[in-house]
Amino acid sequence: MSSSSSSSVVYEGWMIRYGRRKIGRSFVHTRYFVLEPRMLSYYKRKPQHKADKVGGKLPIKSLHIDGNCRVEDRGLKMHHGHMLYVLCVYNKREKHNRITMAAFNIQEALIWKEKIEMVIDQRQGVALSDGNKAFSTSQQEASLENGRKSSSSDHESQYSHEEEDEEENQRSLLRRTTIGNGSPDQVFSRGHWRLVRCQNGLRIFEELQDVDYLARSCSRAMKAVGVVEASCEAIFQLVMSMDTSRFEWDCSFQYGSLVEEVDGHTAILYHRLQLDWFPMFVWPRDLCYVRYWRRNDDGSYVVLFQSREHQNCGPQPGFVRAHIESGGFNISPLKSRNGRIRTQVQHLMQIDLKGWGVGYVPSFQQHCLLHMLNSVAGLREWFSQSDESQVLPRIPVMVNMTQSVSSKKGRKAQESTTQTGIQMDPSRHSTVLEEESDEDDEFLIPESEPEPSNLEDAADVRKSGRNEEDSDLIDLSGFSGNLRRDDRDSSRDCWRMSDGNNFRVRSKNFVYDKSKIPAGKPLMELVAVDWFKDAKRMDHVARRKGCAVQVAAEKGLFALAINLQVPGTTNYSMVFYFVTKKLIPNSLLQRFVDGDDEFRNSRFKLIPSVPKGSWIVRQSVGSTPCLLGKAVDITYIRGSNYLEIDVDIGSSTVANGVLGLVCGVITTLVVDMAFLVQANTYDELPERLIGAVRMSHIELSSAIVPVLED
């Protein structure tokens, strides 16, 4: 792989062409890929001359690159015992035309992903859609560096956005479009944990939060934190292994196998534990669990575990089936020291080992839990005693537990993996939910505008902006949805308005110092929420007779309907209706509503948060802002007095993995969501929320089947 010296070629090199034949079997071919500013192509042989690449020798296939293209991370796929890291490049307007490429080495695939996304961003021309002149990347970096000031708001942020300044020079990783893409500090908040001991060079923490929905025999969540001198990719590949190499660093591992590969990011595994607590008197334990993983935009990896029943992995003779409530690894890069690569590894586990030992001998479960967490020390020693040449060059392989099971039975097993009615669908391939360019490199520095002196100035600007845009109170009578509103903290299966100050958004002087401020009052009023279910996906819900959008039209109001579509054996839709008296001409919101899809996709942002939920849910959802249009497929429907935004969460394999972990415990969750249009220029700042909502302990059974007008 190399960057070409030719000005017309951005990147080129040998990669794997991955696909599936009509009979269902996968195939791989080695092909030479060439990335140009407007085109991605691949050849059977390496073109020898520039003329070959640009017209002399015809490629096998080409894909035109523009702002509507997307690079989907398909994750890990198995082909004849070898694991491949698969990427899919396609145009959202022409989904039938796509190129699927893969690599045996994760680093190679990630380089290609970064290069292709860079070309897409260049073609998108986000700033140019406003008619403004865009700075080059180097000019932006220089301007930002000259105008930077230290800001205390980064340290005061409720959602720990300190990492923004540290990532300033890592612009290739700032296309945040991955659902659940949060930093370790966001997930492992200091308020949730306390240090209980140090052993084997590790810090062992215990979660302080008590929950009322777990069995008394389930342990408190505990985590081990250590530093390993190896790259995130190398550690990730070792952690993903379930073969004999695991004996060298995980002292609690006895045997592991693959039950089912759901998709490239999700798999069902069988795992036998090797516990050392009086093995002559205590039966051995085994596990059947779903493993979900993703790579975040800062280069970190998250691997999550949660027990799951599967018809091909029932109770085994001679073993007690333990239950993982939540667990996993967080593998995050640290700054190098003395030229040595350093990575922080966090291993968390909350488990119920079942059996008589848990009830009669409390120390049994804690001893075994510490034994499992000690694998972080095993990772550290494995890398410290291994030469670089011995580090796994390829993604490791695992034994398939159900190779003899027929494909028909395998499909039935897939249906059984989802106990909530929401199924992870491996046939739907697109992208993820949770990336945003929060330090984006598309900021336009004003040439003549004076820099605000501090955050108080930004607050003054914000206040004046509100005075100009605030309108009279809206008549809320007549608006209704099938999901009730309840403002009590203890309420269940309902929604309420979320305080905008719980979310931090870009301040007026964000282009100078990356400071953020509480969002404050939203631009629009949330008037109703609908919770629907149906056998098929529900599009264009605004046409439903009597819905909040039509009530708003009768009142002469403008409405924005955000339809979050959740795929599965039963399809669900959560629809939020926001209204305002009128759109301010030339405002960012008005330009978003009346803009083209390319502009909307580059600006529509979600900020999630989980005030109440288990560790695995907080980890999978995260709290980092996400540009939804770059993460999943979105359909915009512009009516005379409304805009409907249909967000197809099922278009992302990573998002499907998040849903698989979240939906099983949805009734235990309190989730906050804020929607806004991302501000990129000085004139557009500060950012304002479209609206914010809190969903409390939602029941799947409360969803209704809508009657949609043709």
N, C-alpha and C positions, 0 to 999 in steps of 0.2 A: 504494500500500500504506500502510495506517495502522492504528494502534491505535484502536479505537472508544472513544468516550466512554461508551457504554452499558456498564453493569456486567455485562451478560449476554454481551457479545462481547469476546473476548480480542484478536482480530486479524481484519482483513478487507481485501479488495482484489482487483483483477483479476489473474488468472493464466491459464495455458494448460492446458486439459484435453487430455491426451495419451493416445492409445490406438491399438490396431490392430484393423482389421476382420477378419472371418473369412477374407477372401481374402489376408490378410497385409500389406496396405498400412497405413501409419500415417496417423493423422488428428489434427488439432489444432483446438480450438475455444476462443475466448476466453470465459471464464466468471468470474463473481464469487464468490469463495470467502469463507466466513464461518466463523471458528473460535470456538466457544463452550466453556465449561468442560467440557461433556460431549458435544459434537457438532462434527463437521466437515461442512459442507454447501457446495454450490455451486449458483448460480442462473444462468439465462440472462441476466437483467438485474439491475442493482443494486437491492436492496430499498430503498424510499424511507423506510420507517418501521420502528421497532422491531418493530411487530406483524407486518410482512412477514417479518422474520428469524426470529421465534420462533413463528410459527403462521399468520399471515395469508396469505402467499404461499408455496406449497409449493416446496421446493427440488427440483432435478432429481434429486439424490441426496444422501444423508446417511450418515455413518458414526459410530456411537456410540464415544466415546473412553473407554477404561478402561486399567487397568494392563497389560493384555495386548496393547495396541496397539504398533506399531513403525513408525518412519519409515525406509524403505529409500532409500538413496542409489543411484539407478539410473545415475548418471553422465550422460555426454553421448550424446544420440541425434540422428541426422540426419533432417531432414524437408524434402524438396524443396530441398536445398542449404543449409538453415539448421540450426545446431546448437542443441539445447535441453538445459538442465540439468533432469533428470527426478527427481522424488521419488515414492515410492509409500507410501501410508499404509494399513495393514491390521491386522486383529486376528488374532493367531496361532491363536485358536480358531475363527475363521470366515474362512479365507483367501479364500473365494470373494467376500467382500464387501470391496472395496478401492477406494480412490480414487487415481488417478494424476494428478499435476499437474506442471507444468513452467514454466520461465521462460527467456527469451532471455538474461537477465542472471544471473550466478551469485549476486551479492549478494542479489537478490530471493528466489531459491530458498533460500538459506541462512537468511535471516530467517524464512521460513515454517517451515523445518525446526526452527529453534531454538524458535519459539513452540509448535509442535505437541508437541515433546518436553517442553517445560516443562509443558504441560497433562497429558501422559501421566504424568510424574513426580508431579504433584500428585494425579492419580487413583490412582496406585499406592500412595501412602501407605506407603512402606517402613517407616518407624519405627513406624507405628501397628499393623503386623502383629505386633509384639511386645507390644502392649498398653501401650506407653509413650506419653507425650504428646510430640508433635513440636513443635519450635520453628518459628516462621516464619523465612523466609529472613533477614529483617532482624535478628531476634533472634539467629540463629546467627552472623551476621557480626559483630554487636556483641560477643557472648560470646567468639567466637574472637579478635577483635581485642584485647579486654581481657586475655585469658589467654595471648597469644602470648609465646613466649620464643625467643631465637635458639638454634639447635641445630647442633652441629658434625657431627651424623650426616648431615645433608643433603650436606655437602661430602665426607664419607667414603664415600658410597654407591658401591658398585661399578658400579651401573647409572645413575649420574648423575641423581638425582632432584632436582637443585637447582631445576628449573623449577617445583616445586610451590608454593613460597611466592610466586613471581612471578605465578603464575596465580590467586592467591587471590581477586582481584577480578574474574576472568573466569569466573564460575560458569556462564555460558551455554555455555561451551565444554568443560565438564568431564564430559560424558556420554561417557566413553571407551568406545566400542563398535566401534571400527574395527580390524580385524586389521592388524598391522604398524604400529601407531600409535606410533612412537618419536620422540623429540626428536633434533635434529641432533647434540647432544653425545653421545647414546647411539650413534648410527651412526658418526659421525666421531670415534671415540675418539682422544684425544691419543696413546695408546700405539701406534696403528697408522700414524701419519703423521709426516713430517718436512718442514719447509719447505726447498725447493730454490732458489727464486728469487722475486723480486718484479718484475712487469712490468705496464705499463699500469694501475697502481693496483690490481693483483690480487696476492694471495698464491698461489703455486703450490706444492702439496704432492705428495709421492710416498709411496705406501704402502710400509711397511717389511716387511710380511708376504710371505714367499715361499710359493708353493704348488707341489705336485708333479704336479698333474693338468692343467696348461695346457701348450700347445705352447711351445717355446723362442722362437718368433717372436712370441709375444704380449707386449705391453708390460706393464710394471708399471702398476698403477692410479695415475692422477694426477688431481688436482682443482684447480680454480681457485675462490678465495673472494673475493667482492667485495660491496660495499654499493650498493644501487640505491634511489634516492629515488622509490619508487612503492609502491603497495599490492601485497600478495601476489596478489590476484585479477587485477590488471592485468598483472603479470609472467607469471602462469600462462597467461593467455589469449594473450599474445604468444608464449610458449614453445611452446604447442600448435599454433600456426599452421604450415602447410606451404605457404603460398601466396607471392605476390610480396612480401608485407610482411616476410618473413624475410630478404630481400636487404638490408634496411636495418640489420640488427644482427648477422647471422651470416655472417661472411666465408667460411665453409667450406661454405655451402649453394649447391647448383646447381639441384636440382629435387627435389620430393617429391610423393608421391601415396598415397592410401589403397588398400591391397590388400584388406583385409577388416575389417569392424567386428565384432569378436567379441562385445562387450557394451559397456555404457556406460563402462567403465573400461579396457577392453583393446582394442587395435586392432593389425593388422599393417600396417606401412608400408614403402614403397619410397623410398629416399633416395640421391641422387647427391651426392658430395662435390666441392667445388671446392678442390683443394689446389694450393699455389703452389710446390712443390719441383720444379724443372726439368720443367715440364709437357711440354716437347718430347721428353723421353726416358722419362718415366714414364707408364704408362697411367692413366687416371682410375679412381677407385674408386667403387663403389656398395654399398648396404646393403639387406638385407631383415631387418627386426627387429620384435619385438613391443614395443609401448609400453603400459605400465601406469601409471595415475596414481591418486592418492587425495588427499583433503583430510583432514588431521589435526584433532583437536579443539582444538589451540592456534591454529588459523588458518593453519598452514603447509601447503604443497603438496609432494608428492613425485611426480616423473615418472621412471620407470625404463625403461631400454632393454636388450634382449638379442636377439642375432641368432636368427633362426628361419627354417627352410626352409619354402617355401610353393609349391604346385604352380602357382599363378597368378603367381608372381614368380621365374621361373628366371633363370639367368645371361643377362646382356644383352650383345649384340655390342659389342666395343670397350671393355668395362669389366672390371675385376678385382673380384670379390666379396670385400669385406673382412668381417671377423667381429668383432662387438662381444661381448666376454665379459661385460662389465657396464658400465653407464653410466647417466647421468641427471642430473636437477636436484633440488636441495632448496631450497625457497623458504620462508624463515622470517621472521616479523615481528620487528622490533627496536623498542625504545622510541623514540618520536619525539624529535627534537632540534631545538630552536628552532621548534617547531611544524611541522616537516617530517616526513612519513612516511618511514620507513626500513625496508628489507628486506634481509636477508642472502641472497645467491644463491650456492649451491655447485653447481658443474658438474663431475661426475666422468666419466672415460672410461678404460676398459681395452680396448684394441683390437688386433687383428692385421690389418694392412693387406695382408698376403699379397704375392705377387709377388717378383721378384728383388731389388727395392730393399731389402726388409727384411733379407735375408740378407747382402747384400754391403755395404750402407751403413747402419750402425746409426743414424746421425744422421737418416736419412730418416723413420723412424717417430716419433722424439721431436719432430722439427720439425713434422711434420703434426699430432701430438697437441696440441702447444702452440697451433698454429694453430686447432684446433677449440675448445680451452678458452678462447680469447680472446673467444668469444662473450659471456662475462659482461661484459667491458668494453663490448662492443657494446650490450648491454641497458642498461647504466648511461648511456651516451651517448645512446641513443635516447630515454630518458625525460627526461634533462636538457635535451634540445633540443626537446622536444615540449610543446605546451600541454596542459592537462588535458582540454580539449575534444576533442583529437585522439586520446586514449587509446581503444582499441577498446571501443565500447559493447556489443558482442555477441561471443559466442564465434566465432572465425574458422572459415572453411570450408576444406576441402581437396578436391582433385580425387580422384575415385574411379578407381582404376586399372583396375577390373574391372567397369565399368558394363555392358559388353556380355556379361558372363558370365551364363549362365542360373542361375536359383536352384538348380537341381539340382546344377550344378557347384560352386556356392558352398558347398553343404552338404558336398560331398566335400572341398572345400578346408579347411573347418573341421575335419574329422576329421584332416587331415594336419598341422594346426598343432601337435598334441600328439605329440611323439616318444616319450613315456614311457608311453603307455597311459592317462594321466590327462588328461582333456579339460576345458577350461573350457566350461561349459555355459551359453549365453546365455539359454536358455529358463527357467532356474530363477532366479527373482528373489526375493530376500529382503533380507538386510542384510549386515553385515560382522563380521569377527573382530577386535576389539581396541579396546575402549574401556572405560574404567573410570572411576568417579568417585573418583579417589584423593585428591582434596581435597574430596570430596563435600560437598554442603551439607546432608546429612541427619544430621549428628552431633548427638547429644543431650548437652549439657553437664550433668553432675551438679550438683544444686542444693546438696547438702551435703557431697559428697565432697571432701576436700582435694586440691589439685593436687600431684602428685609433684614433688619438687624438682629432679630431674635424671634422666638416663637410667639411672643406677645404680639408682635406686628402681624404675624400670620393669623393669630386669633382675631385681631381687629379686622383684618381683611375678610375673614370668615364671617364675622358678625355682620359687617356691612352687606355682604353678599346675601345673608339670610334675610335682612331687612328688605332688600330689593325683591326677593323671590317669594317671601312668605305671603300667602293669600289668606282670605277669610276661611273660617271653618267650613268644612264640607258637611252637607246633610247626609248622615250615614243611614237614615231610615230607608228601608227597602232592600238593603244589601244583605244577602245571606248565603251561607254555604252549608254543606252537610256535616262539616266538622265544626263543632261548637267552639266558641271563644270562652275562656275562663282565666281570669287574671290571678287566681289564687296559686300560691307556690306549691301546694300539695295536690293540685288537680291533676287528673289523668285523662288521656285520650282527648286532647284539646290543643288549642293554640292560644297564644297571647302575643302582644306587641313586645319586642325585645328592645331594651334601652340602646339607642344608637351609640351612647358613650362607652358601651362594652366593646366596641370595635374601633380600631385605630386605622386611620386613613392618611393619605399624603397631605402634608401641610402646604401652605403657599410657597414656602422656601424649600420644598423637597428637592428641587433641582440643584440646590446648593449643598445641603447638609443631610439629606435623606431623613429628615425629621418627620415624625408622624404625630397626629393629634387625635383626640376622641372625635368620633364622627358627628355626634350631635343629632339634631332633628333631621329626619329623612325628607326627601323632596316630595314623596308621594305618601298617601295614606293607605295602609293595608285594611281592606274592608271585609274580606271573606276568604275562606280556604275551603276547597273541595278535596275530598279523598275518594278517588274512583278506583274501580277494578273492572276488568273485562278480559275476555279470551284473546283479544287482539289489542295492539297498541292504540291508544286514544290520541288522535291528532285533532288539531283545530277545535278545541273544546269551547272556544268563545262563541261558536255557532249554536251552542246549546240554549234552547229557549228558557228565558228567565234567569240566566246566569248573571253574575255581577257585571260582566262587560255590557250586557244589554240593558241592565238597570242604569248603568252609568251613562249610556247613550241617551236614554230617556231624560236624564237629569242634565244633559249638556256637558258631561264631564269626559275627560280623556282617561282611558283605562290601559293598564299594562298587565297582561296575564302571563305568568311564568309557570309552565307546565313541566314538572320534573317527571320524566317517564322511566319507570322501573320495570325492567323486563323479567320474564319468568314463565313458568307454566301458567300462572295467572299474572296478567299485566296490571300494574298499578300506576296511578298518576296522582301526584300531589300538586294541586293548582293553587297558586297565590294570586290574588287580584289586588292590584294597587291602582288608585285613582288620584287625579289632580284636576283642578279647575281648568287649567290650560297649560300648554307648553310655552316656555319663555323663548321667543324667537332668537335664533343663533346661540342658544345655550347648548352645552354639551349633551344634555338629555335630548333636546330637540334634534340635534344632528345625528344622534344615535338612532332615534326613532325613524327618521326620514332618510338615513344613510343606506348604503348598499350592504349586502351580507358580509363582504370582506372587511369593511370598516367595523361592523357590529361584532364580528368574531374576534377582532383584535382588541376590543374594548370591554366586552361584557364579563364582569368579574363576580366571583362568589367568595365570601369570607365565611368559612364554617367554624364552629366551635362546639365542644361537647362538655357543658358544665357538669353533667351527671352521667356517668357510664363507667364501665370497666376499663382497665388499662388497654386491653386489646382493641377496644372500640376507639378510645382516644388516640391510640397509635395509628389505626387504620384510617381514620377520618382526618386527623391532624387539625391544624388551625392556620395553615398558611394560605394566603389568598390564591385563587386559581382563575386563570383566564379560561372560561368554559369553552369558548369558541375554538381554542387551540387544543382542547383536550377531548372533546366529544363532538358528535354531529348535532348541529342545531338547525331547526327550521324556523324562519321568521315569517309571520303572517301579518301583513299590514292592512288593517281595515280603515274605514273612514274616521273612526273615533277611537281606535285601539291598535295595539301591537301585541300579538301573541308570540311567545318564545317557547318553542317545544324543544326541550333538552333531552336527547336520547342517551341516557346513561348506559344503556346496553350496547352502544357503539364502541365502548372501551373495554378491552379485556381486563385491564387493571381495575377499572371501576366495578366490573362484575365481581372481581375478587373481593373488593371492599364490601359490596352488598352481601356476599355470601357470609362474611363474618358479622356484619351488623344486623341483618334482618332476623337472625335467630334470637337476638336479645333486644329487639326494638322496643318491647314494652317496658324495659328497664331504663330507657335513655331519655335524657333531656338534651335537645339539640338546638343550637342557635344558628341562624343563617342570615347573612346580610348580602344584598345585591346592590351593585353599583356599576357605573360606567367609569373605566379607568381614565384618569387624567394624565396626559403626557407632556403638555406644554405649560409654560408659566401662566398663560392666559386662562387655561382650563382649571388650574389649581385654585383653591384646595378642592380635594375630592368631596363629593356629597353622596350619601347613600340614597338609592332609590327607595329602599325600605328594608326592614329587619323583622324577623319573626322567631319565636321560640315554640318548638314542638315538644310536647310533654307526653311521654309514655303512650305512644300511638299503638292502637290495636289494629292488626290486619283485618280482623273481622268487622270492623266498623266501616270499611270501604263499601261503597255502593256501585251498582252498575248504572252508568249514565245513559240518558236517552239523547243521542246526538242527532241534530237536524241534517238532512242530506243537502 
